[in-house]
Amino acid sequence: ELVGPGGDLEERLGRALDPEADDSGLGRLAGSITEGFRELRDLIVRDQGREEGRDAEAARGTAQGVDYEDVVEGLLRDTAAGIGGCVVERVGRESGTLGSRRTVGDFVVEFPEGGRVVIEAKNQARVDLKGANGILEELDQALANRDAGFAVCVSCRDAFPAEVGAFGLYGDRLLVVDDGDGTMLTVALRWAEAALRARREGRELEIDTAVVADRLERIRAMAERFKTTQRSLTEVGKSVDTVRATLRDMRSDLVELVDDIRRELAPGDGG
């Protein structure tokens, strides 16, 4: 009765080992394992979501950076054409003298009189100034990596710290903000050319940087006002075109009405 087939022991073992029974030991163990796998699955799903979000954000940032580099390349080539005899190279995907994996420095411009300037293009919300990850350290590396004598960082946004402004000179490193109109990048390239020429001639570049920075800020503010006014004029132009089209339609309607009246007033066959 206790240990035989169908006995009490067999019945108790059956209940204890029944995975479908909630009160069985095996059922509780299976439930605990299932719950553990469910928690693990949820963690993996959340991690994958965060990773996909980071990847998407990184992809967007990379795309923005590449797009801005395309803009900078066009501006550099236009400015270099005005100087004459310059050579512009886009080298951001090529390794430099610091090693096979060091690609710091997006562009190199060689001036006809000699001297090289390296340009780093940034399109991000924040650019730190100092420290291991600061832009000044990065430009020092770019100078060495591209064998250049002067370095420029051009930012698409006002991402530099407030004390930098739109034009900040730090030795042979120049930081400028240019949203794509080319004004500040042209100034930076001309400044680099003058600095390298002065260095070759053994003299200092005698320019009051504070005055230059102030005038450039004013130019930048006027350029913003110009763009705003230009947009307003464009809207006015569209309004004028709309009014002109409306008047043209009204004239056609008036001519048609006058023709109708003329036909009504014209003498018939009876005189």
Backbone torsions as a table, in degrees:
resi	resn	phi	psi	omega
1	GLU	NA	-29.5	-178.2
2	LEU	-88.2	-50.1	-170.3
3	VAL	-113.2	-4.2	-178.8
4	GLY	-78.0	175.2	177.9
5	PRO	-59.1	131.2	-178.2
6	GLY	75.1	8.2	-178.4
7	GLY	-79.0	-178.6	-175.9
8	ASP	-62.5	-40.5	-179.3
9	LEU	-64.4	-44.0	-179.9
10	GLU	-63.9	-39.3	179.9
11	GLU	-64.9	-43.8	-179.9
12	ARG	-66.6	-41.9	177.6
13	LEU	-61.7	-39.5	179.3
14	GLY	-61.2	-43.9	178.6
15	ARG	-67.2	-39.9	-177.5
16	ALA	-68.3	-30.7	-176.3
17	LEU	-101.0	8.5	179.5
18	ASP	-79.5	111.0	-176.5
19	PRO	-69.2	-17.4	-178.2
20	GLU	-86.6	-16.6	-177.5
21	ALA	-84.1	125.4	-176.7
22	ASP	-65.4	-31.1	-176.4
23	ASP	-92.1	5.0	179.8
24	SER	-85.4	154.0	178.2
25	GLY	-62.2	-43.1	-179.8
26	LEU	-68.2	-35.9	177.8
27	GLY	-63.5	-43.3	178.6
28	ARG	-64.6	-39.9	178.4
29	LEU	-63.0	-44.8	179.1
30	ALA	-62.6	-40.2	178.3
31	GLY	-63.8	-40.5	179.0
32	SER	-64.5	-41.6	178.6
33	ILE	-64.2	-44.9	179.3
34	THR	-59.8	-44.2	179.4
35	GLU	-63.3	-38.6	178.3
36	GLY	-63.7	-43.0	177.4
37	PHE	-65.3	-35.3	179.3
38	ARG	-65.2	-43.9	178.3
39	GLU	-63.7	-40.4	178.6
40	LEU	-63.3	-42.0	178.3
41	ARG	-61.2	-43.6	-179.6
42	ASP	-62.2	-40.9	178.1
43	LEU	-63.0	-42.8	-179.6
44	ILE	-64.1	-43.1	-179.7
45	VAL	-62.3	-43.7	179.4
46	ARG	-63.8	-43.2	179.6
47	ASP	-63.0	-40.5	178.9
48	GLN	-64.2	-39.6	178.4
49	GLY	-62.4	-44.0	178.8
50	ARG	-65.0	-40.9	-179.3
51	GLU	-64.5	-42.1	178.2
52	GLU	-64.2	-38.7	177.1
53	GLY	-63.0	-43.8	178.1
54	ARG	-64.2	-41.5	179.3
55	ASP	-63.0	-43.1	-179.9
56	ALA	-64.0	-42.8	179.2
57	GLU	-64.5	-42.2	178.3
58	ALA	-63.9	-39.7	179.3
59	ALA	-64.5	-41.1	177.8
60	ARG	-64.5	-43.0	178.7
61	GLY	-62.5	-42.0	178.6
62	THR	-63.5	-43.1	179.7
63	ALA	-62.3	-42.5	178.2
64	GLN	-62.1	-42.2	-180.0
65	GLY	-62.9	-43.6	-179.9
66	VAL	-65.5	-42.8	178.3
67	ASP	-59.1	-43.9	-179.3
68	TYR	-68.4	-35.8	176.0
69	GLU	-61.3	-36.7	176.0
70	ASP	-61.5	-42.6	178.8
71	VAL	-63.1	-47.4	-178.6
72	VAL	-61.2	-39.9	-179.9
73	GLU	-60.3	-45.6	178.8
74	GLY	-62.2	-42.4	179.5
75	LEU	-64.9	-41.2	179.0
76	LEU	-61.9	-42.8	-178.6
77	ARG	-67.6	-37.7	177.0
78	ASP	-64.7	-44.6	179.7
79	THR	-66.0	-41.5	179.4
80	ALA	-63.3	-34.8	178.0
81	ALA	-64.0	-34.3	177.3
82	GLY	-69.0	-30.9	177.9
83	ILE	-76.8	-43.9	179.2
84	GLY	89.1	128.3	176.1
85	GLY	82.3	4.9	179.5
86	CYS	-81.5	156.5	174.0
87	VAL	-122.2	122.8	-179.7
88	VAL	-108.9	128.2	178.0
89	GLU	-125.6	135.8	173.0
90	ARG	-96.9	111.0	-169.5
91	VAL	-121.1	12.2	-173.5
92	GLY	-61.1	-22.3	179.6
93	ARG	-100.6	2.9	-177.5
94	GLU	-107.5	143.9	177.4
95	SER	-73.9	158.3	-179.3
96	GLY	-120.5	-157.0	-174.4
97	THR	-74.3	-14.1	-179.6
98	LEU	-79.7	-10.3	179.3
99	GLY	145.9	168.1	-174.0
100	SER	-67.8	-21.3	-178.1
101	ARG	-108.6	7.3	-178.5
102	ARG	-98.5	111.4	-176.5
103	THR	-116.6	16.6	-177.8
104	VAL	-63.6	137.5	-175.1
105	GLY	103.9	108.6	-173.9
106	ASP	-86.3	-36.1	-177.8
107	PHE	-137.0	153.2	172.5
108	VAL	-129.7	131.1	176.1
109	VAL	-117.6	125.2	176.5
110	GLU	-103.8	126.5	-179.3
111	PHE	-86.3	152.0	-176.8
112	PRO	-63.7	-29.3	-179.9
113	GLU	-85.0	-0.5	-177.3
114	GLY	107.8	158.0	-179.3
115	GLY	100.1	144.8	-178.6
116	ARG	-127.9	139.9	174.5
117	VAL	-121.3	136.6	177.8
118	VAL	-104.8	138.0	-178.1
119	ILE	-120.1	129.7	175.5
120	GLU	-110.8	124.4	-178.7
121	ALA	-102.5	132.3	-178.7
122	LYS	-127.4	135.3	173.3
123	ASN	-136.6	76.7	-178.3
124	GLN	-144.5	165.6	-172.7
125	ALA	-70.6	-29.9	-175.6
126	ARG	-143.8	135.2	174.9
127	VAL	-127.4	111.8	179.2
128	ASP	-71.1	153.7	-176.4
129	LEU	-90.4	-54.0	-174.7
130	LYS	-116.5	176.5	-179.4
131	GLY	97.6	175.2	-177.0
132	ALA	-60.7	-33.0	-179.8
133	ASN	-103.6	12.4	-179.0
134	GLY	-77.6	160.7	-176.2
135	ILE	-69.7	-31.0	179.2
136	LEU	-64.8	-41.9	176.3
137	GLU	-64.6	-40.3	179.5
138	GLU	-64.2	-39.3	178.5
139	LEU	-68.7	-34.8	174.6
140	ASP	-60.1	-42.3	177.7
141	GLN	-66.3	-38.5	179.2
142	ALA	-64.3	-39.6	177.4
143	LEU	-58.1	-45.4	-179.8
144	ALA	-71.2	-39.6	-175.2
145	ASN	-69.4	-29.1	-177.3
146	ARG	-110.9	11.2	179.1
147	ASP	52.1	46.0	-176.6
148	ALA	-105.3	160.4	179.0
149	GLY	-103.5	-9.6	-179.3
150	PHE	-150.7	146.4	-176.7
151	ALA	-129.4	141.2	178.4
152	VAL	-129.3	133.5	169.0
153	CYS	-111.6	121.2	177.5
154	VAL	-109.8	123.5	-177.2
155	SER	-108.4	135.5	179.2
156	CYS	-71.7	-26.7	-177.0
157	ARG	-122.7	168.2	174.4
158	ASP	-76.6	66.8	-173.6
159	ALA	-95.1	-14.4	178.8
160	PHE	-71.5	159.5	172.7
161	PRO	-57.4	156.3	-172.1
162	ALA	-58.4	-32.3	-176.3
163	GLU	-70.6	-15.4	180.0
164	VAL	-77.5	-41.7	-176.7
165	GLY	69.7	-153.2	-179.6
166	ALA	-88.7	-8.4	-176.6
167	PHE	-150.4	108.8	-179.6
168	GLY	-130.9	121.1	-178.2
169	LEU	-104.7	127.3	179.7
170	TYR	-132.3	83.2	-177.8
171	GLY	68.3	-120.9	178.4
172	ASP	-98.2	25.9	177.9
173	ARG	-125.2	126.9	-176.0
174	LEU	-121.6	131.3	179.4
175	LEU	-114.0	126.3	179.9
176	VAL	-135.5	156.7	176.4
177	VAL	-112.4	124.0	179.6
178	ASP	-143.8	113.5	-175.7
179	ASP	-80.6	1.1	176.8
180	GLY	128.2	-2.6	179.6
181	ASP	-83.8	-14.3	172.1
182	GLY	91.3	-7.9	-175.8
183	THR	-62.4	-54.6	-175.9
184	MET	-70.3	-33.5	177.4
185	LEU	-66.0	-38.3	176.6
186	THR	-63.4	-44.6	177.1
187	VAL	-59.1	-44.1	-178.7
188	ALA	-61.7	-43.2	-178.5
189	LEU	-67.9	-40.4	177.4
190	ARG	-65.2	-38.7	178.4
191	TRP	-63.0	-45.3	179.5
192	ALA	-60.7	-41.6	179.1
193	GLU	-61.3	-45.6	-179.6
194	ALA	-65.8	-39.2	-179.8
195	ALA	-65.0	-42.5	-180.0
196	LEU	-68.4	-36.2	177.7
197	ARG	-65.9	-42.9	179.1
198	ALA	-63.4	-37.6	179.4
199	ARG	-64.8	-41.9	178.7
200	ARG	-63.8	-33.2	-178.9
201	GLU	-86.7	1.9	176.4
202	GLY	71.9	32.6	179.2
203	ARG	-133.8	167.6	177.4
204	GLU	-89.7	148.6	176.1
205	LEU	-76.1	105.7	-173.0
206	GLU	-87.7	82.3	178.7
207	ILE	-135.5	134.4	176.7
208	ASP	-78.1	100.2	-175.5
209	THR	-63.9	-30.2	179.7
210	ALA	-65.8	-43.1	178.6
211	VAL	-64.8	-44.9	179.5
212	VAL	-59.6	-46.9	-179.3
213	ALA	-60.4	-41.3	179.3
214	ASP	-63.7	-44.9	-179.3
215	ARG	-66.2	-36.9	179.6
216	LEU	-67.6	-37.6	176.3
217	GLU	-62.4	-41.6	179.2
218	ARG	-66.8	-40.1	176.3
219	ILE	-61.2	-42.5	-178.9
220	ARG	-63.4	-42.3	178.7
221	ALA	-64.6	-40.7	178.0
222	MET	-65.8	-35.9	177.9
223	ALA	-63.9	-38.5	177.0
224	GLU	-64.5	-42.1	177.6
225	ARG	-64.0	-38.4	179.2
226	PHE	-62.3	-44.8	-179.5
227	LYS	-64.3	-39.6	178.2
228	THR	-63.4	-45.0	179.0
229	THR	-64.6	-38.5	178.8
230	GLN	-62.2	-40.8	177.2
231	ARG	-64.0	-39.9	178.5
232	SER	-63.0	-42.6	178.1
233	LEU	-63.1	-37.0	177.2
234	THR	-61.9	-43.1	178.0
235	GLU	-64.7	-40.3	177.1
236	VAL	-61.6	-43.4	178.4
237	GLY	-58.9	-42.0	178.0
238	LYS	-63.5	-40.2	178.9
239	SER	-64.1	-42.9	178.6
240	VAL	-61.5	-42.8	178.6
241	ASP	-61.5	-39.9	178.9
242	THR	-64.1	-44.9	178.7
243	VAL	-62.9	-42.6	-179.9
244	ARG	-60.2	-43.2	179.1
245	ALA	-64.4	-39.7	178.8
246	THR	-63.9	-44.9	178.4
247	LEU	-62.3	-38.6	178.5
248	ARG	-62.4	-41.7	177.5
249	ASP	-65.1	-41.8	179.1
250	MET	-62.7	-41.0	178.9
251	ARG	-61.8	-42.3	178.9
252	SER	-61.9	-41.8	179.2
253	ASP	-64.5	-41.6	179.6
254	LEU	-63.4	-44.5	179.2
255	VAL	-60.7	-40.7	179.6
256	GLU	-64.5	-41.5	178.5
257	LEU	-64.9	-42.5	178.6
258	VAL	-62.0	-40.1	178.3
259	ASP	-63.5	-39.3	178.2
260	ASP	-61.8	-45.7	179.8
261	ILE	-63.0	-40.6	-179.5
262	ARG	-61.5	-42.0	179.4
263	ARG	-65.2	-36.9	179.9
264	GLU	-67.7	-36.0	-176.6
265	LEU	-86.1	-11.9	-178.0
266	ALA	-66.3	139.2	178.8
267	PRO	-63.3	139.8	179.6
268	GLY	-81.7	-169.0	-178.5
269	ASP	-66.2	-24.9	-179.9
270	GLY	-79.8	-2.8	176.0
271	GLY	97.7	NA	NA
